[in-house]
Structures are given as C-alpha cells and as structure tokens.
Amino acid sequence: MSTYLVCSSPIHGHVVPMLTAAAHLVQRGHRVVVLTGARFAGRVRGVGAEFRPLEGAADFDDRDVPSYLPDRDRYRGLAQAQYDIQRIFVSTIPDQYRAVSRALAEVQPDAVLVDGAFAGVAPLLLGGGPRPPVVALGVTPLSQSSSDVAPYGTAMPPSSSPLGRVRNRMLGLVAKKVLFRKTQRLAESLFAELSIPHLDLFVMDISSAFDRFLQLCPAEFEYPRSDLAPNTAFVGTMPSGAGAGAGGAVAEHPRWWGDLDGARPVVHVTQGTIDNRDFDRLVKPTLSALADVDVTVVVSLGGRPESALPSVPANARVASYLPYGELLPRCAVMVTNGGYGGVQQALGEGVPLVVAGGTEDKPEVAARVAWSGAGVDLRTGTPTPEAVRAAVLRVLGEPAYTERARRLAAAAAGYDTLPLIESELARTTATWPAWH
C-alpha cells in the first residue's frame, strides 16, 4: 500500500470532495495524511486519515468571510473575482508551501493529491528539485487557456470558429496583460520570495502544471478544447451522498419527508453551506416566486437552523440539512447559487438547474450549465422573484432541459470516479523516480 499526502484549501466545497477521495483511499488500505484548515480536523480524523494543519494566512475559516476577505464589498463582478483569487489562492501560497514542505519531510509520501486551486504546491512543480508526483482534482470548473475558450472569469460561452478564436485570443491577451495583471504580479513577487525568480506560468493556468490533473465532471459538461493540456483527464462526479461522512453532519429525514410523494413536482432551492447568511439573495426570491405555483419547494439551509427562515409559504418545506442522495432523485428542478459540487450532484441525478451565480467561480458554473443545455443561467447572484419564476416554469415546461440533464447523468455514470482517482495515483507513482 502507498502513503498519500492530501492537500486542500480550507473551503467546504474543496474539502468535501478531497475528503471523499481520502476516505476511499483509507478504505483501500493506504495511509492518508490530510493537510487543510484547523476547522476540518475532526472531519479528517472521521474518515480515518491523519490530520496536519495549515498555518498563517492559509488557515482561515471559510464561514467567517469578513475575516479573510475584509474589503470584498468594495468590488463587483470580475474585480471581485480577482480580489477573491488574490486573497484566497495567491496570497496564501507561501504559508501553504511551508506547511507542505514540513509535511513532505515528516510523511515522506509516495504522491501528493491536491485540490486544483491549492497553489501552495506550485513551487514544488516549478522548483526543479526532488519531489513526489503531484496529482490534482479539479473541484471547480476547468481553468485552462485555450484557443477555443474565452478566459476564465468572463463566463462567456466557448467558440472554435475563426472569429471565435480571434475573440478568445484577444480576450486572453487582455486577461493576462490587463484584467489579471495585478494577480499575476502578486504571484510573481511571492514566487520570487520562494526562490523562483521567473514565473512563466499564467496564474490562471496552474491546471496545466500538475503532473496529472483530474477534472471532476464528465467531459460533456466542460467546454471542448482542441488543445486540452495532455496532463488533463475527466473522472466524472463524486457519487451522490459520498461526501456525507466527509462533509460532517449526516442528514436525516425531516418530519415532512412523506410530503415528497410525487403528487407535485419538487423544486429544491439552496444557497450552499457558505453563502447562506443572506437568504434575500436567492432562497426568499424563490419562495416568493413559487408561492402560488403547484409545486413543493424544498429548502436546504446549509447547516443554519430552521429558525433562520421563520416564515414560508404553505407549499414550502425547510430543513437545516437534507440527504441529497435521496432528495435529488425526487426533484424536478434545482435552484442554486452555483456551487460546483452541488451542481455536479444534481446533474449526476439528471436534475436540470436554474443557477444564480454571482461570486467566486459560480458565474463560470452557471455559464456551463446554460451551454450544456441542462438549465438556465440567471446571470446574477441576486435575481428577482419574477426572473426565478420564469426560469423555473421554463425548465418545468420544456422537456429538453430534463433530457439534457439525464444525458449528462448517463455520461457521468460511465465513470467509476473513486477507483479512477486511485488508479491515476498508482499509475503516476509507479512511473515516478525515487525522490527521498
């Protein structure tokens, strides 16, 4: 059996799939050491893995957004996305790297498995010294420059036509030289401090630098690239419900579970586990939009108590957590703010989507849902009730959305995701020269 070091940014949507993979590796008899934020220590140990803490700026609590993104409200749109990337994924590189270096010395792993946005391993990849192989899991939409795709962060559909490729090339230059210039310069200065004076890699193209990059989705959900980096492979989606043990609380059936008897279409609405402090953004508009529609609206509060939403229409049902593996097959539509993991779970069950993505990678998630034909992109994180109502009725009324979601579910079913991840690690390790 092998020893693996698993590294994750301390963000719930990143940690859960990484711990799901870690749990599988533990069950298969491997030694697994997980490096992530202190708040996830209990969850790491709960799947049978050993815990190592991040440190300094790299160890933040993603539930307390003002503590690590204090000036976020000053930005909007792409500027806010850049601010988030700089604070969460770039400024944390030195502290991540120091923690990784210590863990490598102590654990001596055969390979490292990281979430695809964990840039603290980049100095290893670019430094040229002896090291183990580094395999990444794409827990967000694929960020990789291409002649066929607009730059990440623009949330524009792909185009491989001659004019489309001109558009992509021009926008790519603008992204590198203007839009992400500050982000790139910050990365360059931090890498210089880590004895890597020349950073030739564009900061948004880190996916192409890993020894192997495993994107968590079926290939049919991601934009086609004729120039896809050779290190990249698609491994499908995590099984529905597989993250329950990794994610913490195990959801039980609420007292109203019997109401989901198929008599009326079920519309599920969620703002995820982090962006759920202000239900005026999506949950309340959805409740208002569908109050007089012949559906059952099911609300998951992402861990917040039911008292956080004291008044709901008669056709709504509310719970703090819900067993997604059992809920999603009962749903006709899912209304979401665009968390990548939740969207993949819904599509894995053939559930079409209405997506209101306004922050982080969520506009890119929403754009892919619309491009795939499996749902509607509301193109804002704060839609009006009228917009939500129109979108939900459109998805319910046009079978093509459900048909496309089911085709994606069939594509996802063609992958045996967790064994694929294990085999990719084993294959990469077997061909790697001894490093210690």
N, C-alpha and C positions, 0 to 999 in steps of 0.2 A: 504494500500500500504506500501511498505518497503523502507528503506533507505539503499543504497549500496555505498560503497567506492570502486572505480575502480582505480587500480594502474598499471602504465605501465612504463617500461624503455623508455627513450626519443628517441626511434629509430622508424623511419617511419613505417617499416614493423611490428613493435609490436603495435604501437599506433593505426594504422588504424583499425585492427580487434577489438581492445579493445573499440575504439570509436563507431564502428558499433554496438557492443553489448550494449554500453552505450546508444546510440540513441534509440535502441529498448526498453530498459528499461524505458527511459524517456517517450517514446510514450505510453507505457503501464501504465503510471501514477506514476511510482516510483520516489523517489528523488534520484538523482545520483550525487555523488561528484567524480571528477576525479583528481588523483594525478599523475602528469607527468612533463615533462620538460617545461620551460617557453615558448619555441618557439611554443608550441601547444596550448597555452591559448585560442587564437581566435577560433581554431577548436573545442575545448572542449565546449566553450560557444555556438558555432554554432549549436551543436546538442542538446542544451537545458540543458546541465549539468553544475554544478558548478565546478570551477577550483581551485585547490590547487597546489602550485609549489613545486617541489623537491628543494633540496638545495645542496650547496657544489659540490663535485665531482660527485654527482648523477645527477646534472643538466648540461648536456653537449649538444652541438649542433651537431647532427649526420652528418650534411652536411660538417662540418669542421673536417675531420678525424685527421689531424696532431695535433689538439688542445687536443684531448683526447687519441690518440694513437701515441705519438711522435716518438717512436722507432720501429714502426711496420715494416718498410722496412728492419730492421736488421734480420727479421725472415722469414722462409719459411715453408710451409706445416703444420704439426701438431704443431710445435713450434710456428708458427704464430697464430694458433687457440688458443693455451694455453695463449699466450700473450693477445689476444683479450678478452678471458674469464676472465682473471685476472683483466684487466683494466676496462672492461665494466660492468661485472656482479659480481665480488667478491670485488674488492677494493671499490666499491660504496655502499656496504651493510650498513656500519654504518650511512652514510648520508641518505640512503633510510629509514632505520629503524627509525631514529629520525623524519623524515618527516611523516612516517606512524603513529608513536606514537602520534604526535601532532594532526594529522587528526582524529585518533580514539577518542581522548579526546574531540575534538571540534564537530565532526559529530555524534558520537555515532551510528555507522551503525549497521544494523541488520546482514550484512555479507560483506565480502571483496571479490572482484573479481580482480585477478591479472593476468598479462601475466606470462606464465610459467617460464620465466627466471628472474623474479623480485624477487631476493633473499632477499630483504630487509624485507620481512615478515617472513623469516626463524627463526629469534629469537623469534617471537611470537609462531610459531609452536612448537619450541623446548624448550621454556622457562617454560612452566607449569603453568603460571598464567591465570587469567580470560581473555578471548578474544572472539571476534566473530568468526564464522566459516570462513575459507579461501578457496575459490574455485579458481582454476587456469585454464586458457585457454592455450592450447599448440599451440603457434603461430610459432613454429619451429618443425622440426622432433622430435619424441619422444626420449628423452634421459632417458633411464631406463635400468639398468643392467639386464641381463637375461642369462640363460644357453643356450638359442637358438640364441643369437645375439652377434656379436663382439662389443667391447667397442665403445661408441660414439666418433667420431673423426677419426676413422680408415677408414670409408667409405667402409667397407667390407660387402659383402652380408651375410645374415643370414645362419645358418646351425644348424639343430637339430639332425643330425646324431651323432653316438657315437664319431667319430673323430672330427666332427664339435664342439661338446660340449666340448671336451678336448681343442680344439683350443680356444674356447670362454673363458673357464676358465683360461687358461694360459695367454691369452691376457688381460683378466680382471685384473689378478694379476699384470701384467706388467704396465697396465694403472694406477692402484691405487698406486703401490709402486715406479714406475719409471717415467712414462710419465707425470702423473698429480700430482706428489709428491709436487712440488712447489706450485701448485694451491691449493692442499689440505692443505698444511701447512699455506698458506696465509689465507685461510678460517678459520682454527683452531685458528690462532692468533687473527683474527678480532672478532670471536665469544667469545673468552676468554675476550676480552675487553668489550664485551656486557654481561658479567656475565654468559656465557655458557662455562664452562671450558672444557667439554668433548664433542667434536663433533664426534659422532659415524657415522654420515651420510656421505657417499662419496659425494663430492661436485657435481658430475655429476648425482647423483640420487635424486635430490631435488624433482622431479616429484612425487615420492612415499611418500613424507612427507605432501603434502597438504591434507586437509580434503576431497576434491574432485578434480580430475584432468580431464579436458575435452579436449581431443585432437581434434584439428581442421583438420580432414580429415576423409574420410571413412575408416573403418577398413581394407579394402582390399588394401589400399595404404601403410599401415605401416607393418613392419616386424612382423610376427606372434610370439607370446611369450606364451608358455605354462604356464609360471609363471608371467603373467602380474599382476602388483600390483592391489589389489582389489579396490583401490580408483579411478581407471582409466576407463574412458568411451570415446567412439568415438561419436562425434556430427556432423560429416560431414563438409562441407565447407561453408564459408560465401557466400551468393548469389552474383553472378556477378553484379557489379555496386553498391552493397550495401555500399561499402566504399567510394563512391564519395563524399557524404556530409562530412563524417568523415575524408576523406583524404585531403580535402582542395579544390583545383580547380576542377570545373566541366568541363569536356572536351566537346568541341563542335565538330561538323563535320568539318574537314578541306575542303578546296576548291576542293580537288581531290577525295572526298569520292565516287563520282559516278563511279570512275575507278574500284571500288571493285564490279564489276557487275557479277562475276562468270565466266568471259571469260577465266581467267587464275587462277591457284592455288595461294593463298595468303600465303606468308611466313612472319610472323611477327618476328622482332628481337628487343630485348630490353636489356639494362643493368640496368634496375630498376631506382629508384629515388635517390640512394646514390652513388653507384659505377659507375657513369656515367661521370666522369671528363676526362677519357682517352678512347675515342672511338676506339683506336687502339686495345683494348683488345678483343672486340667481334663484335661491330657494323661494323667497317670498314672491318675486315676479311670476315664477312658475305656478305656485299655489293660486295666486290671483288669476292667472291666465286660464287655468283649467278648472276653476271652481264650479262652473256650470256645464262642464263637458262630461259626457257619460264615460268616464274613466275612473280608475282608482289610482291616486297619486301616492307613491310611496317615497318617503323622505328618509334618507340616512344623514344623521348629524355628524358623522365622522368622529364620534367619541364624545361630543358635547352632550350634556343631559337633555332629556326631553323638555325640561322646563325652559330651555333656551328658545323654544318655539311654542309659546303657551297657547296661541290661538290659531287654529287651522280650519279650513273648510270641511264640510261633512264628508266629502269624498277623499280626504287625505288621511294617511296613516304615517305615524312618525316613530322612529326608533333611534337610539344612540348609535348602535352598530347593527348590521344585518348580515346574515350568512349569504354572501354573494354567490357561492356555488349553487345555492338553492334558489335564490331570488332571481338571478338573471334569466334562467330558462322560462320564468313566468312573465317576463317583461316584453311589452310590445315596442317600447321606446325608452331610451335612457337620455335624460337631460343632464349635462355635466359641464363643469368648468374646464375640462380638458386634461385632467391628469393622465399621463401616458399609460400607466399601469391599469387604471380603471377602464380606459378606452379599449385597451387590448383585451381585458377580461370580457367586456361587453361584446366585442366583435368575435371573440372566441366562442361565444354562445349564440352568435348570429343575431344579436340585438342591434338595430340601427340607432343612430345617435342624433341628438341636437346638441351642438357644442358652443359654449360661450367662453372662449379662451381669450384672456386679456393680459396675462402676466407670464413671466418665465418662458418656458418652451410651449406654452399652451396654444398660442396662435398657430404655431407650426403643426401641432397635433390636429387642431381644428381644420387647417387647410388640407391635411392629408385625408381626413375623414370625408370632406367635400369632394376632393379629387377622386377618391376611391369609389364614390357613389353610394357610400354606406350611411350618409347622413347629411345634415345641414350645418353649415358654419355661420353662426350669427355675427361673426366679425366684431365682437365686442365682449368684454367681460361683464358688462352691466346692461343687459338687454331690457327692453320694455316688456310688460306683460303681453302687449299686442304682438310683438315680434316672436316671443316664445310660443304663444298660442298658434300663430300662423305656421310656424315651423313644425310644431308637434302635429297639428292637423294635416300638414302636408306629408309628413312621414307616415302617419297612420293611413292616409288616403291613397298613397302611391306605392303599390307593391314593389316597385323597383328598388326602393331603399332596403326593404327586408330581404329581397332576393340577393342583392349585392352583399349585404352583411352575412348572409348564410353562405355565400360563395367564399367569403374571407374565412368564415369559421371552418369550412371544409378544407381550405388551404392550410389553416393553422393546424388542423387535425393530422395533417401529413407529416408533422414534425414530432419527434419524441424529445422534447426540449431538454429536460434534465439529463437524460443519458447522452444526448448530443454534447452538452456542455462538458460533461465528464470525459467523453471520448476525445474532444478537442484538446482538453488539458493534457490528457495522457499522451496523445499524439505529439503535441508540441514539446512536452517534457522528454519524450523518448528520443527525439532528434536533437536535443539541446546539449551542447558540450558541458562538462562538469564546470561549475563556477566557484566551488568552495572546497 
